[in-house]
């Protein structure tokens, strides 16, 4: 639509159009393949040769061949720079300020017509870019779009650096345009297949703070970058060119983190950050790449509302926690003897915990006048008897955890059969992995492959896991979260006549977890399983069961003791006892000992012991 309109305007104002000067063809060809021009067009070289742009939007290109020809787009841009200034905000200089600035410098275009770009000037002045902060909202397992974490950029003005009002800054975000009716399963599938367009957006940072730390209960990590005001301005200049421009969005590679790395390369040419992520771009890995490039000067930690509530409640005894819950439900309890007879120091902690619980309960709820009234009265009590300042320790930095891809080499024995096992996991973390930078009880595994070589050079596929997610969040007196898990893929199970069969499965479950002591938690989940087993009569066989266990964080690493069972509709019963201990040899190296015993109606009990070396490497 825009191109015919532009052509018409050029015709109507043709007498005022200034002819673009001719340039040497070799010079233009060199410029068209300059890394900065390639970055401005978001071009890549596909495997079959030539060029293609990541941009999936015709409106972004001035040339009909612009998506696949950097040279054609450069020539079209040069012609547009000399168009009639009467085009104003629709002029090429106004639509593409980054291209204009760069080409003006490279070709010494001192004769460009002067164009008034009111829309761009007002937009840029409102943002007033001065410095850049990389923001990493931690992983949130209950949202498929955020299970690996997320990255965005905060753009601070010079005023913000003087008065510290970060909430007035802008957040620069790249995300998928998800339909309102799409559920989590549909999102995951379309995100993997590139079924969503992605777009950049600029919005107040305070809105993102509310979304992540309050609504989704995610910790925020803020990394101030060493970009100069000029570099930050150059990046925002290019963001103007990407307004409402669509990209293909892929969950694992062409995602939020990958696009932001592209912007950083616009800000500071020569960084070559995206070259480090040819297959996947996990947010924590991209933060690590920025850190290793030496760009981070300061780190700030913003705990989630849930973390602050639990930290404030930590010093309270069980009776005091019950009283805090009672106060949140009925503030008249402030006048009860059970509360009034307590020392002022304990009352201060209890009422502060109660107030934080009220605010936590109000998240994602419509405004409740009764809740607001209780919150106000609790605030009055806090003002009269304030608690000590809440000082929360900063946990391990997310980028200091192990890298996301894992290579595995193991030796083991299944009954009397020795084997070697070779494995690869594309991402990301399981319950036994090296814990630094990860929460205890969280697991996200994607693309898991295990192949065994038994004695006699007999090879077989042991497991091909598509997805395996577990969220074992302990319950407390204040918060009662569900624990849940889901997994899908291929795995070896018992078959008839003592054999083993590779079966397809989909299973999941829900239940509860409890913290028994510091670093020790238990879980119990009811499970459902759907399996395609060629020794079963039915095409798909359902089973109900359970999954229970203990997870212990000890000096050596993580230990998991687990009991599982599946009871199939056809009478088959499959049970498993397992013990796994990880020895953390280094940030990216672990040694894992596994022992398990499996029971099935179709075979004698099987015992297996395995020692596995795990190397975490991107």
N, C-alpha and C positions, 0 to 999 in steps of 0.2 A: 504493500500500500504506500509506503513512504517513497520508494524509488520512483514510481510514476509521478507522484506529487512533486518531488524534487526536480524531475525533468521538466515538468510544466512550469515550475517557478523559474527555472533557468531560461526557458524559452521566452517567458514574459519579460524577463529582465536581461535578456541576452545582450543588449547594447552595453550594459555596464559590467559584463563579465570580463575579468582580466585573464588573458591567456597565461597558462603556466609555462615557465621557461623549460626549455629542453635540457635534459641532463644526459650524460654519457651512459649508454646502456650497461656497460660493465660496472659502473658505479652503482646504478640502481640494482643490478643483480646482486652485488655484494651487500648492499643495504638490506635487500629483501631476505637474505639469509643471516643477517646479523642476529646474534642471540637475543638482543633486546627487542627487535622487531618481532622475532618469533614469540617472545614472551607476551608482547602486546596483543598478538593475535591468538595466543594460546594454542600454538601449533605443536604438533608432534609428528615424528616420522613413523608411519605404520610399518609392519613387517614386510609388506609387499612393495615398499618404496613410495616415493612422492611425499606429499604432505597432507595432513588433515588437521582441522581445528577441533578442539574439545567443545567449542561453542556450538550449540545445536539450535541456532536461531538466525534465520536469514537477515533479520533486521540489523544484526551486528555488522554485516559486511556491506561495503560500498560497491564491490565488484560482484558480478554474477558468479565468478569463479573464485571469489575470495576465500571460501571455506577450504579449498584445496590448493590455492596458489598465493603464497605470500607476496610474490612479485606483482600479480594482478591487483591485489588489494593495496599495495604500496602505490602503484600507478594511479589507481582510482582515488586514493587519498590525496595525492599531490594535485590532481585535477580539482578536487573539491576544495582544497585550501585556497584556491584563487577564484572561487565562485563569488557571485555578487554579495557584498556585505548586507544587502537588504534582506537576505535570508535570515539574518539575526540568529535567534536561538536554534534554528534548523540548519545553520551553516556548519560545514565540516569542522571548522575551528572550534565551534561551541560544542558539538557532539563528541569530538575526539581531542580533548586538550592534551592528553599524553602523546598521542601521535604528532600533534601539531608542534609541541615543544621539542620533541626528539628530532623530527625532520627539519625543523628550523635550525637546530644546532648542527646537524650532520651535513646539511646542504647549504648552509649560510643563506637562508631564505629571508633576506632583509627587505624584500619588496612585497611581502604578503599584505593583502588589504586589511584594514583595521575593522574588526567586527565587534559589535556590542553583544556580549553574552550575559544578559541579565539573569536568566534562570540559573546558570552555572555559578555565576559570581555570588548570588544570594545563598545558594546551597553550600558553597565552599566556605563562605564567611560564617554561616550558621554553625558548621562543624568546627571551624577554626583549628585545623589539625596542628599539633605541635609535637606530640610523642605517642608512642605505641606500647600497649601492654597486651601480651598474649595471655588469654584466660583459658584455663582447663577446668571445666566442671567434671568432677569425678564420675566414675561409672555408676549407673543406676539400672540395676538388673530388671526392674519392673517395667522398663520401657525399651522395646527392641531398638529404637533409634538411638538410645543412649547407653546401651549395655557396655560399650567400650570406652565410655567417656565422650567428650566433645571438645572442640576448640573453637574459639572466636577471638576477635581482636577488640580491645577497648582503645578508642581514639581520644586522647586527652588534649584539651586546649592549653594554651599557656596560662590562662587564669586558673585552671585546675591545679597546675603544679604549684601555684602560689598559695591557693587557699585550701587545697586538699579535697575539693568537692567532687570525688570520682563519680558519684551518683548522677551528676549532671553531664557526664561524658556520653559519647555514643558507642554503641556496640555494633561491630561489623561482623555479620554472621552469614554463613552459607549453609543452606539447608534444603531438604527435599520438600517439594510442594505436595503435601499429602492430602488426599481427599478426606472430607469430614466423616464419611461412612467407613473408611478403611480400618479394619481391626489390626491387632498386633501381628497375626499370622500373615495376613495379606501384605502388611507393610514389609515384613521380613522377606517375603518372596519377591515382591516387586523391587525392593531395595537391592536384592542380590542380582536381579535380572536387568536392572537399569530401567525399570518401569516408571520411574518418577523423574520429572524435570527438577533441576536444582536452580536456585537463584540466590544472589546476594541481597542482603537487606541491612539497613541502618536503622537502629531504634535506640531509645534511651537506655543506658546501661542499667538504670534502676529497675527497669522492667525485667531484664535478664537476671538480676540479683534475686528478684522476687520469684521468678520462675524456677530457678535452679536451687537456691538455698532454702526456700520456704516451701514451694509447691512440691518439688520433687525430692527434697531433703538430700541434696547433693553438696558436698564440700566444693569450694571454689579455690583454685590456685591461680594467683595473678603473678605473671612474670614480666617485669618491666624490661623492655628491649632497649638496646643502645642505638636505635635509629635516631638520626638527627631530625630536626624540624623539616629540613628540605626533603629527606627521604620519606618521612611520614606524609608530607604533602604530595610527593610524587605518587605514592600508593593510593591516596584518596582521590587524586586526579584521575587515576585509571578506574577507580570504582565508579566514578560518574559515567564512564563509557560502558559499564556493565549493568547499568540500571535496567531492570526488567528483562535482562537478557537470560535466556535459558541455556543451561548446560545439561548434559546427561548426568544423572546422579547414580552412583554405584556405592553400595554399602561398604565395600572393602578397600577400594582404591580411589576412585574419583569422588571423594566425599568432602566433608567440611575441612578436614585437616589438609588434604592435598591442595584444595583451592586456595587456602590461606597461605600455604608455602609458596604458591605461584605469586601471590601478591607481595610477599616478602622479597621475592626475586625481582619484582618490579621496583620495589623501594630501593633495594641495594643490588644492582646488577653484578653478576658473577658469583652469587651465593651457591648456586647449583644444589639446592636442597632437594628438589623433587627427583633428581637422578638417583637418590638413595632409596626410592620407593617404587620399583618397577612392577611389583605385584600387589602389595597391600600397603595401606597407609593407616595404621592403627594410631589413634590420637596420642597415646603416651609415647609411642616411638617418634612421632613428629616433634613432640616437645623435647625429647632427648636430642634429636638432630639439631634443633635450634640452640640448645644448650651447648652441644659439642662444637657448634660454630662460633661460640664465644659471644653470643648476642645478649645473654641475660645478665642484667646488672643488679636486680633486686627481686626477691620473692616474697609475696604476701599470701597468707592463708586465711580464708574466710570459712569457718565451720558452718555446717548446716544448722537449721533450727533444731533438728532432732539431736544432733551432737551436743549442742549447747544445753538442751534440756537434760540429757543424760549426765553431762558433766556436772551440772548444778545439783542433780539429785544424788550423785555418787556418795557424798559424805553422810547421807541420811540413813538412819536405822529403819528397820521394817515398819515399826509403829509410826515413825515420822513420815514414811512414804504413804502409808494408809491415810494419815491425816492430811497430807498434801492433796491426795485424790479427793478426799471428802471436802476440803476447802474449795477445790475447783468446781465441785458439784453444788456446793451450798456455802456461800461466803458468810452466812450467819454463824458458821462455825468459828469465825474469828473471835466471837464473844464467848465461846464455850470454855468451861474450866479446863478441858483437855488441852486446849491451845494456850489459854492465858497463863496457865501455871508453868509453862516452859520458860527457860532462860531466853532473854532477848536474842542472843546469838543464834539459838536453834530456831526461834520463830522467824527470824530474818531469812534463814535458808529455806524453811518450809514454805513460806508465803511466796518467795521468789520462784521456787519450783512449781508451786501451784499456778502462778501467773503464766509461766512459760508453758505449762501443760494446757492451760486455757487457749493460749494463742496457737499452739500446735493443733489442738482439736478444731480450731476455727478454719484451718487451711482447707481450701477446696470446698468450703461450705458457704451457702448463702448467709448474708449478714443476719445474725440472730440477736435481737435486742436483749434477750436475757443473758447471753454470753457476753455481750458488750458491757452490760451493767455489772456483771461479776468481775470482768477484767478491770473496769474502772475502780471498783471498790478495792480490788486487790492492789492496784497501783497506789491508791491512797495509803494503804497499810505499808507498802514498801517504802514510800516517801517518808513515812514517820519512823521506820526502822529499817534502813537500807542494809542489804547484805554486803559482805566484802566483794571486791571486784573478782569476776570470774576469769581466771587465768588458765587458758587451755594450752597444754603442750602441743607443739606442732608435730604431727606425725611424719613418717618418712615420706619424702617427696615421691610422687608417682613415677617420675622419670628415672628414679634411682632403683626401681624394681627390675626384675629380670626382663630380658627382651622377649618379644612375643612369639617368635617361632622356635620350635623345640625339635632337636634331633635326638634320637634315642638308640642306644645299643645295649642289648641285654643278653645274659646267659642264664639258662634255667633248666628245670627238670619237671616234667609232668609224669608223675608216677615213676616209671623206669625209663622214660624217654627224655634224653637230653635235647636241648634246642638252643639255637641262637635266634634273637629277635631284633628286627630293624624297624624303626618307627620314625614318623614325622608328624608333627602337629603344626598346622599353619598358624593357629592362634588358640589360646592366649594364656590360660591359667587354670589349674585344677586345685582341689582341696589340699593336696600334698606339696604343691610346688613351693619354691622359695618364697617366703611370705613378705619380705620388705617391700613396701609400696602397695600392698594389696590387703583387703579386709579378710579376716579369718572367717571361713564358712562360705566364701563366694567362689563360684567356678563358671568359667565360660570357655568352652572348647569348640573349635570349628576346624573342619578338615583334618581329621585324625586318621592316620594310616599305620597299621601294624602288620608286618609280614614275618612269618616264622620259617626257619630252616631246621628241620628235624634231622636226626641221624639218618644216614643213607641218602643225604642230599634231597630229602623230600621237602618241597616248599609249599606253603599254603598261605592264603590271605586270612589273617586272624581277625582283623577288624577294619572297617571303613566307617568312621563316625562322621556324620554330617554336622550334627550339633549336639552339644551336651551342656546344659545350663543348670546350676544348682544355686539356690539362695537359702542359706541356713542362718537366718537372723534370729538371735535369741530373744525370747520373751522376757519381760520384766514386770514389776508391779505397776509401772506406769504405761508401758507400751506392750501391745499384744500382736506383733506382726505374724503373718503366716510364713512358713517355710515351704518351698516348692522346688520342683525339679522337672526337667523335660529333656528327652534325648531321642535321637533318630539316627538310623544308619544300618549297617550290616555288622554282624558279629557271629562268632562260633559258639554253638550251644550243643548240648547232648542230643544225639539222634538214636534211632533204633539199632539194636545189635551192637551197642557199645561204640558206634561211630559218632562223628561230629558233623554238624550241618551248618552251613553259612546261611543265616536267616536275616530277612529284613524286619526291622522292628520300629515301633513308635511307642514310647512310654512316657509316663509322667506321674506326678504324685504331689500331694500336699499334706501338711501336718504342722508340727511345732518343733522348735529348738529351745533349749534352756542352757543358760550359763551356770555350770556347777561350781566353778572356781575360776580364778584368773587364768585365762588361756585354756580352759577346759569346758567344752560344751557337748551336749547330747542332743540327738534329734530322733524323731519318730514320725514317719510319713506313711500314709496309705497310698498305694500305687495301683495304676492300671496299665496294662500292656496289650498291644496289638501286634501280632507276629505272623509273618508268612514263613511257614515251615513245611518243607516238601514231604516230611513224614507224617504230617497231620492231614486228616481227611478234608478239613475245611480250607478254603483259600486263605482266609484270615482268621486267626484264632485269638480270642480275647483271654486275658488272665487278670485276676485281682491279686494283690499281695501287699507286702510291706517292705520298708527300708528303714532300718534303725542303726544307730551307731554312736560312737564317741570320737570326737576330734580334739586332740591334745597338742597344744603348742609347747614343745619342750626345748631344751638347750640345743639339741642336735638339729631340730627342724619340726616338721609336722607329722604326727602319728594319727592314722585313721583306723579304727576298729569298727567293722560293719557287718551286719547280718541282714540278708535279703531273701525274699521268697516270692515266687510266682505260682499261683494256683490256677491252672488252665481249665476251661470248661469241659475238655475231653478227659479229664482225670490226671493228666500229667502234672507233677509237682516238681518244681525246680527251686533248690535252696542253695545258698552260698554264704560261707563265712570267710571274711578277708581281713588281713592285717597288713598295713602299708606304713613304712617309716621312711621319710626323706631325710637324708643327711645333706645339709647345705654346705657344700665345699667352697662356694664363692657366689658372687651375685649371679653369674650365668652358668653355674655348674652345680649339679646335684647328683647324689648317689642314692638310689631308691631300692629298698628291700621289700619284696612282696611275698606273702604266703597266703594261700587260700585253699579251701576245701569245698568242693561242689558235690551236690547230691541230686540225683534224678531217678525216677522210676525206671528209666530205660538203660541205666548203666550203673556199674559199681561206683562208689564214691571216688572222686579224683582229687589227688593232692598235687599242688603246684607251688614251687618255690622259684623266685626269679630275682636276680640282681641286675639293676639297670642303671646305666650311666646316662644322664640327661644333660644336653648342652643347649642352652638358650641362646639363640643367635638369630638376628634379623637377616 
